[in-house]
Amino acid sequence: MVCSWLLFMTHSSGSVQQGFAFLFIILYTVGKKSGICFFLLLLCCLALSSPCQAAVRKKLRNRRPKTVYTLYFTGGNAMTNLPGLPAAEPPVRLYFSGYEQTAPSLTCGPGIWPHYLLHYVLSGSGTFTSEKHSWRLTAGDAFLIIPGVVSAYAADSHDPWEYCWIGFDGRDAADILAACGLTASAPVFHSAPARFALVPCVPVPSVPFSSASLERADSFSRDPAGQCLLSINETLYSQPGNTYLHLSLLYRFFSILCPDLGNAEKNSSTYLQQALDYLQHNYAYDIKIQDVARYVGIDRTYLYKLFNRELGISPQQYLIKLRLSMAKRLLSSTDLRITEISNSCGFADSASFCHHFQARFSITPTQFRKEPGREPVP
């Protein structure tokens, strides 16, 4: 009974407790006149006292479950983020950016950093050292600090550099940097002004900012890479919660560093692999071999020669073989009708599907489905 009274009082609102305090006064008055035991009145006092209420509340809180389920915006899906399971790492994660006009001979490091740190030189010069190798850098150059690699950088004593920097990581960060030519063995990027001229500038947002970067923005108007980093710097300040904008500017910066990505010289194996990937992802559609050649960037005749030389069949034969392989899988594992399977695998109609299937496996699709344990001779 006493416990029930305590629980009730600790969960009561202020107005309820005031009411019971008023009741206590009445009981006290009645009890004084009638001789009622003051023990009950003492219990009322204890229930109304703050220390008692705090103790009971603390005990109740300790009974509550401690596990909290949280869904992370950048961490994959809900199932991968339940307590006890590691969150999926995002492709790229931007931590911060900055700008500095350094003092002469200002040195940072040597030391290690827990994430990628990329500096882009806007003006002046300096020296970057990584793994006991040093590079002299000037305006338009960039240097990359690799996580866990001992690095240092120092401004020139006569012409100290001015730079922007960004800190980031992510599961795709290393691949993106490698595509831009930035790796542990080659952590510097030397400018190519002729390439930059082909890329439109990224405007710097007109927002209040205490950094001197806005005062110097005009001098970088012909440098889209520097402009892009300044844009990242400004938007992180003016719109700190706009993650999509931050990442879009970061990817924009990478695209400026490597505008020719995808146009580099390729060998025959690269062309073939790209063609196979295209067919693998588009076999269900009404594609033509000319579409494959156009995607890869080579002539249809050359594509035909590649397939015959490496696989011993033509691109069209490979496409039909791929479609039939997928059709067999659907026949064995689903209850889809023949027409539905035909449409799902890219055949013009069910008659064409049945014709190709029987020509290759010497059995009709219906017969194959009735004998799922039988593997037709290829």
Secondary structure, DSSP 8 states (H G I E B T S, - for coil): -HHHHHHHHHTS-HHHHHHHHHHHHHHHHHHHHHT--HHHHHHHHHHHSHHHHHHHHHHHHHTS--------TTS--GGGGSTTS-----S-EEEEEEEEE--TT-EEEEE--SSEEEEEEEESEEEEEETTEEEEEETT-EEEE-TTS-EEEEE-SSSB-EEEEEEEE-TTHHHHHHHTT--SS--EE---HHHHTTS-----------STTTTTGGGGTT-HHHHHHHHHHHHHHH-TT-HHHHHHHHHHHHHHH-TTTT-S---HHHHHHHHHHHHHHHTTS---HHHHHHHHTS-HHHHHHHHHHHTSS-HHHHHHHHHHHHHHHHHHH----HHHHHHHTT-SSHHHHHHHHHHHHSS-HHHHHH-TT-----
